[in-house]
Amino acid sequence: MSEAVLDILHRIQELPEHDRMLLQEHLAREAEAEWRREADEARRIAREKGIDQAAIDQAVEAVRYRR
């Protein structure tokens, strides 16, 4: 890990509990928003390629049961 990252982690550990909680909540919201953007993009690409839920289910079943 770089020294900059270690410094940030150390500073986070020194925050009062309330501030750490606020930071965790903020990071969780950011992660959720990023996940939603990526999921939307994946759905858009799948639609463009003609991949629907039935095709996904069939592929999963084929891999799971080696068909």
C-alpha positions as CSV (number, residue, x, y, z in Angstrom):
1,M,0.0,0.0,0.0
2,S,1.3,3.4,-0.8
3,E,2.2,5.9,1.9
4,A,-0.6,8.2,0.9
5,V,-3.2,5.4,1.4
6,L,-1.7,4.5,4.7
7,D,-1.8,8.1,5.8
8,I,-5.5,8.4,4.8
9,L,-6.3,5.2,6.7
10,H,-4.5,6.5,9.8
11,R,-6.4,9.8,9.6
12,I,-9.7,7.9,9.3
13,Q,-8.9,5.9,12.4
14,E,-8.2,9.2,14.3
15,L,-11.6,10.6,13.4
16,P,-14.3,10.8,16.1
17,E,-16.8,8.0,15.8
18,H,-19.6,10.2,14.6
19,D,-17.4,11.5,11.7
20,R,-16.3,7.9,10.8
21,M,-19.9,6.9,10.7
22,L,-20.7,9.9,8.4
23,L,-17.8,8.9,6.1
24,Q,-18.9,5.3,6.0
25,E,-22.4,6.3,5.1
26,H,-21.1,8.6,2.4
27,L,-18.9,5.9,0.9
28,A,-21.8,3.4,1.0
29,R,-24.0,5.8,-0.9
30,E,-21.2,6.4,-3.5
31,A,-20.7,2.6,-3.9
32,E,-24.4,2.0,-4.3
33,A,-24.6,4.8,-6.9
34,E,-21.6,3.3,-8.8
35,W,-23.1,-0.2,-8.7
36,R,-26.4,1.1,-10.1
37,R,-24.6,3.0,-12.9
38,E,-22.7,-0.2,-13.8
39,A,-25.8,-2.4,-13.6
40,D,-27.7,0.0,-15.9
41,E,-24.8,0.0,-18.4
42,A,-24.6,-3.8,-18.3
43,R,-28.4,-4.0,-19.0
44,R,-28.1,-1.5,-21.9
45,I,-25.3,-3.6,-23.4
46,A,-27.2,-6.8,-22.9
47,R,-30.3,-5.3,-24.6
48,E,-28.1,-4.1,-27.6
49,K,-26.8,-7.7,-28.0
50,G,-30.2,-9.2,-27.7
51,I,-29.5,-10.9,-24.4
52,D,-32.6,-11.3,-22.2
53,Q,-33.3,-12.9,-18.9
54,A,-34.3,-16.2,-20.5
55,A,-30.9,-16.4,-22.3
56,I,-29.1,-15.6,-19.0
57,D,-31.1,-18.3,-17.2
58,Q,-30.4,-20.8,-19.9
59,A,-26.7,-20.1,-19.8
60,V,-26.5,-20.3,-16.0
61,E,-28.4,-23.6,-16.1
62,A,-26.0,-25.0,-18.8
63,V,-23.0,-24.1,-16.8
64,R,-24.4,-25.2,-13.5
65,Y,-25.6,-28.6,-14.8
66,R,-22.9,-28.9,-17.5
67,R,-25.5,-29.2,-20.3
